[in-house]
Amino acid sequence: MADFFLRMNEHGLYHQDLPDDECRSLARGIKEYENAFLTHQISFVESIHDYFTVNSLWHDQEMYNR
């Protein structure tokens, strides 16, 4: 089913299908990782926003360009 996960001489055998349950497990793990990664990024941006708000800071494009 998902032989595109495999690479010759890297992670298994080429042109060999993965069982459906292993594909589901891989997909579940990837989704969990991506969700955690995006949640972390959002948390970081929210923290920066809060810091700027509390300290009355703002982005100044002209200063950035200098």
N, C-alpha and C positions, 0 to 999 in steps of 0.2 A: 504494500500500500504506500508506504512513505520512504522509498529508497533514496529520496533526495536528502535525507538527514545524514546519510553515510557518504564518506569520501574515501577514495581508493588510497591505501597506504596511510590512513590517518585514524579512522574510528570504526573499524569493522570491515565488512566485506561489501564490495560493490555489487549492485544488482541483486541485493538480498532484501526482501520485504521485512518490515518490522511488524510484529503482531499488533492488532488493533488496540489491545489494552496498554501496550507500551507507548503507542502513539498518543493515546489519551493521557497517559501519565506525563509524557513529555510536554504536551500542550498545556496541561494543568500547571506544571511547574513553570513553564515560560510565562503564562498569564499571571501567576502569583508573583514572579520576579518583576515583571513589567509593572504590575500594580504597585508593588512596594517601591520601585524606582520612581514612578510618577508621583506617588504620595510624598516621597521624600523631597522631590523637586518642588512640589507645590508648597510644602511646609517651609522650605528655605525661602521661597519668594514671599510668602506671607510674613515670615520673620523679618525679612529686609523691609517690607512695606511698613510693618509695625515700628521698626527702628527709625525709619525716615519720618513717620508720623509723630512719634514721641519726641524726636529731636528737631522737629520743624525743618527737615531737610527736603530738598527736591533735586531732581535731575536738571542740570543746566547744560544743554547741548553745546552752547557756545564755549563754555569752560572746557567741556570734554574735547571739543575740536582743537583747542589750543594745545 
